[in-house]
């Protein structure tokens, strides 16, 4: 029985070593499988994170581009508003200058017309006095000449005023 127990102990020790070796092989195999799976999952997670980061960067770049486009559009609108205001101001100033020029021209025309009428009246009085003194034929011709001269002066002044108004309007339109 002692030898049977000895044989049994040796067999038991052998079976234990076999079981330990099989356990070590199974553990090593499971460890390799786990490491490979973990490596694949880690690689996939890294790729997914890189893809998401790339997409996030693209979204940030696009948002920045849109923000800059909005800023440029706002600056363009502001510049257009300033240009429109400047044009309106220039037109207003030109209209005021035109009004002042027309008023000055009108005043000048009225003064010149009044002076011409006064001169014509003096000539008519002189003509009348001369006619009363017996120089009626010569004075009648002089009166006609004076009236013709007065009409020519009036016509010339009217043309000059119309020409000045047209020039002022053309300058304002430009």
C-alpha positions as a Markdown table, in Angstrom:
| # | Residue | x | y | z |
|---|---|---|---|---|
| 1 | Unk | 0.0 | 0.0 | 0.0 |
| 2 | Unk | 2.9 | 2.3 | 0.6 |
| 3 | Unk | 4.0 | 1.9 | -2.9 |
| 4 | Unk | 0.5 | 2.4 | -4.2 |
| 5 | Unk | 0.2 | 5.5 | -2.2 |
| 6 | Unk | 3.6 | 6.6 | -3.5 |
| 7 | Unk | 2.5 | 6.0 | -7.1 |
| 8 | Unk | -0.7 | 7.8 | -6.3 |
| 9 | Unk | 1.2 | 10.8 | -4.9 |
| 10 | Unk | 3.4 | 10.9 | -8.0 |
| 11 | Unk | 0.4 | 10.7 | -10.3 |
| 12 | Unk | -1.3 | 13.3 | -8.2 |
| 13 | Unk | 1.7 | 15.6 | -8.4 |
| 14 | Unk | 2.0 | 14.9 | -12.2 |
| 15 | Unk | -1.7 | 15.7 | -12.6 |
| 16 | Unk | -1.3 | 18.9 | -10.5 |
| 17 | Unk | 1.6 | 20.0 | -12.6 |
| 18 | Unk | -0.3 | 19.3 | -15.8 |
| 19 | Unk | -3.3 | 21.2 | -14.5 |
| 20 | Unk | -1.0 | 24.1 | -13.5 |
| 21 | Unk | 0.6 | 24.1 | -17.0 |
| 22 | Unk | -2.8 | 23.9 | -18.7 |
| 23 | Unk | -4.0 | 26.8 | -16.5 |
| 24 | Unk | -0.8 | 28.8 | -17.3 |
| 25 | Unk | -1.3 | 28.1 | -21.1 |
| 26 | Unk | -5.0 | 29.1 | -20.8 |
| 27 | Unk | -4.2 | 32.2 | -18.8 |
| 28 | Unk | -1.5 | 33.2 | -21.3 |
| 29 | Unk | -3.8 | 32.6 | -24.2 |
| 30 | Unk | -6.6 | 34.5 | -22.5 |
| 31 | Unk | -4.1 | 37.3 | -21.7 |
| 32 | Unk | -3.0 | 37.5 | -25.4 |
| 33 | Unk | -6.6 | 37.5 | -26.6 |
| 34 | Unk | -7.5 | 40.2 | -24.1 |
| 35 | Unk | -4.4 | 42.3 | -25.1 |
| 36 | Unk | -5.3 | 41.9 | -28.8 |
| 37 | Unk | -8.9 | 42.8 | -28.2 |
| 38 | Unk | -7.9 | 45.8 | -26.0 |
| 39 | Unk | -5.4 | 46.9 | -28.7 |
| 40 | Unk | -8.0 | 46.7 | -31.4 |
| 41 | Unk | -10.6 | 48.6 | -29.3 |
| 42 | Unk | -8.0 | 51.2 | -28.3 |
| 43 | Unk | -7.0 | 51.7 | -32.0 |
| 44 | Unk | -10.7 | 52.0 | -32.9 |
| 45 | Unk | -11.3 | 54.5 | -30.1 |
| 46 | Unk | -8.2 | 56.5 | -31.2 |
| 47 | Unk | -9.5 | 56.6 | -34.8 |
| 48 | Unk | -13.0 | 57.6 | -33.6 |
| 49 | Unk | -11.5 | 60.3 | -31.4 |
| 50 | Unk | -9.3 | 61.6 | -34.2 |
| 51 | Unk | -12.3 | 61.6 | -36.6 |
| 52 | Unk | -14.5 | 63.5 | -34.1 |
| 53 | Unk | -11.6 | 65.9 | -33.4 |
| 54 | Unk | -11.2 | 66.5 | -37.1 |
| 55 | Unk | -15.0 | 67.1 | -37.5 |
| 56 | Unk | -14.9 | 69.5 | -34.5 |
| 57 | Unk | -12.0 | 71.4 | -36.0 |
| 58 | Unk | -13.9 | 71.7 | -39.4 |
| 59 | Unk | -17.0 | 73.0 | -37.5 |
| 60 | Unk | -14.9 | 75.6 | -35.7 |
| 61 | Unk | -13.2 | 76.6 | -38.9 |
| 62 | Unk | -16.5 | 76.9 | -40.7 |
| 63 | Unk | -18.0 | 78.9 | -37.8 |
| 64 | Unk | -15.0 | 81.3 | -37.9 |
| 65 | Unk | -15.4 | 81.7 | -41.6 |
| 66 | Unk | -19.1 | 82.5 | -41.3 |
| 67 | Unk | -18.3 | 85.0 | -38.4 |
| 68 | Unk | -15.7 | 86.8 | -40.6 |
| 69 | Unk | -18.2 | 86.8 | -43.6 |
| 70 | Unk | -20.8 | 88.4 | -41.3 |
| 71 | Unk | -18.2 | 91.0 | -40.1 |
| 72 | Unk | -17.2 | 91.8 | -43.7 |
| 73 | Unk | -20.8 | 92.2 | -44.7 |
| 74 | Unk | -21.5 | 94.5 | -41.7 |
| 75 | Unk | -18.5 | 96.6 | -42.6 |
| 76 | Unk | -19.7 | 96.7 | -46.3 |
| 77 | Unk | -23.1 | 97.8 | -45.1 |
| 78 | Unk | -21.6 | 100.5 | -42.9 |
| 79 | Unk | -19.4 | 101.8 | -45.7 |
| 80 | Unk | -22.4 | 101.9 | -48.1 |
| 81 | Unk | -24.4 | 103.8 | -45.5 |
| 82 | Unk | -21.6 | 106.2 | -45.0 |
| 83 | Unk | -21.2 | 106.7 | -48.8 |
| 84 | Unk | -25.0 | 107.2 | -49.2 |
| 85 | Unk | -24.9 | 109.8 | -46.4 |
| 86 | Unk | -21.9 | 111.5 | -48.0 |
| 87 | Unk | -23.7 | 111.6 | -51.4 |
| 88 | Unk | -26.9 | 112.9 | -49.8 |
| 89 | Unk | -24.9 | 115.6 | -47.9 |
| 90 | Unk | -23.0 | 116.6 | -51.0 |
| 91 | Unk | -26.3 | 116.9 | -52.9 |
| 92 | Unk | -27.8 | 118.9 | -50.1 |
| 93 | Unk | -24.8 | 121.2 | -50.0 |
| 94 | Unk | -25.0 | 121.6 | -53.8 |
| 95 | Unk | -28.7 | 122.4 | -53.6 |
| 96 | Unk | -28.0 | 125.0 | -51.0 |
| 97 | Unk | -25.2 | 126.5 | -53.1 |
| 98 | Unk | -27.5 | 126.5 | -56.1 |
| 99 | Unk | -30.2 | 128.2 | -54.1 |
| 100 | Unk | -27.8 | 130.8 | -53.0 |
| 101 | Unk | -26.4 | 131.3 | -56.5 |
| 102 | Unk | -29.9 | 131.6 | -57.9 |
| 103 | Unk | -30.9 | 134.1 | -55.2 |
| 104 | Unk | -27.7 | 136.1 | -55.9 |
| 105 | Unk | -28.3 | 136.0 | -59.6 |
| 106 | Unk | -31.9 | 136.9 | -59.2 |
| 107 | Unk | -31.0 | 139.9 | -57.0 |
| 108 | Unk | -28.3 | 141.0 | -59.4 |
| 109 | Unk | -30.7 | 140.6 | -62.3 |
| 110 | Unk | -33.4 | 142.6 | -60.4 |
| 111 | Unk | -30.8 | 145.4 | -59.7 |
| 112 | Unk | -29.6 | 145.5 | -63.3 |
| 113 | Unk | -33.2 | 145.5 | -64.5 |
| 114 | Unk | -34.2 | 148.3 | -62.2 |
| 115 | Unk | -31.1 | 150.3 | -63.3 |
| 116 | Unk | -32.1 | 149.7 | -66.9 |
| 117 | Unk | -35.7 | 150.8 | -66.3 |
| 118 | Unk | -34.5 | 153.9 | -64.5 |
| 119 | Unk | -32.1 | 154.7 | -67.3 |
| 120 | Unk | -34.9 | 154.2 | -69.8 |
| 121 | Unk | -37.2 | 156.4 | -67.8 |
| 122 | Unk | -34.6 | 159.1 | -67.7 |
| 123 | Unk | -34.2 | 158.9 | -71.4 |
| 124 | Unk | -37.9 | 159.0 | -71.9 |
| 125 | Unk | -38.2 | 162.1 | -69.7 |
| 126 | Unk | -35.4 | 163.7 | -71.6 |
| 127 | Unk | -37.1 | 162.7 | -74.8 |
| 128 | Unk | -40.4 | 164.1 | -73.6 |
| 129 | Unk | -38.7 | 167.3 | -72.6 |
| 130 | Unk | -37.0 | 167.5 | -75.9 |
| 131 | Unk | -40.3 | 166.8 | -77.7 |
| 132 | Unk | -41.8 | 169.6 | -75.8 |
| 133 | Unk | -39.0 | 171.9 | -77.0 |
| 134 | Unk | -39.9 | 171.2 | -80.6 |
| 135 | Unk | -37.4 | 168.4 | -81.5 |
| 136 | Unk | -40.2 | 165.9 | -81.8 |
| 137 | Unk | -39.0 | 164.0 | -84.8 |
| 138 | Unk | -35.5 | 163.5 | -83.5 |
| 139 | Unk | -36.8 | 162.8 | -80.1 |
| 140 | Unk | -39.3 | 160.3 | -81.3 |
| 141 | Unk | -36.5 | 158.4 | -83.0 |
| 142 | Unk | -34.4 | 158.6 | -79.8 |
| 143 | Unk | -37.4 | 157.3 | -77.8 |
| 144 | Unk | -37.8 | 154.4 | -80.2 |
| 145 | Unk | -34.1 | 153.7 | -79.9 |
| 146 | Unk | -34.3 | 153.9 | -76.1 |
| 147 | Unk | -37.3 | 151.6 | -76.0 |
| 148 | Unk | -35.5 | 149.1 | -78.3 |
| 149 | Unk | -32.4 | 149.4 | -76.2 |
| 150 | Unk | -34.5 | 148.7 | -73.1 |
| 151 | Unk | -36.1 | 145.7 | -74.6 |
| 152 | Unk | -32.7 | 144.4 | -75.8 |
| 153 | Unk | -31.3 | 144.9 | -72.3 |
| 154 | Unk | -34.3 | 143.1 | -70.7 |
| 155 | Unk | -34.0 | 140.2 | -73.3 |
| 156 | Unk | -30.3 | 139.9 | -72.6 |
| 157 | Unk | -30.8 | 139.8 | -68.9 |
| 158 | Unk | -33.5 | 137.2 | -69.2 |
| 159 | Unk | -31.2 | 135.1 | -71.4 |
| 160 | Unk | -28.3 | 135.6 | -68.9 |
| 161 | Unk | -30.5 | 134.6 | -66.0 |
| 162 | Unk | -31.8 | 131.5 | -67.8 |
| 163 | Unk | -28.3 | 130.5 | -68.8 |
| 164 | Unk | -27.1 | 131.0 | -65.1 |
| 165 | Unk | -30.0 | 128.8 | -63.9 |
| 166 | Unk | -29.2 | 126.1 | -66.4 |
| 167 | Unk | -25.5 | 126.1 | -65.4 |
| 168 | Unk | -26.3 | 125.9 | -61.8 |
| 169 | Unk | -28.8 | 123.0 | -62.3 |
| 170 | Unk | -26.2 | 121.2 | -64.4 |
| 171 | Unk | -23.6 | 121.7 | -61.7 |
| 172 | Unk | -26.0 | 120.5 | -59.1 |
| 173 | Unk | -26.9 | 117.4 | -61.1 |
| 174 | Unk | -23.2 | 116.5 | -61.6 |
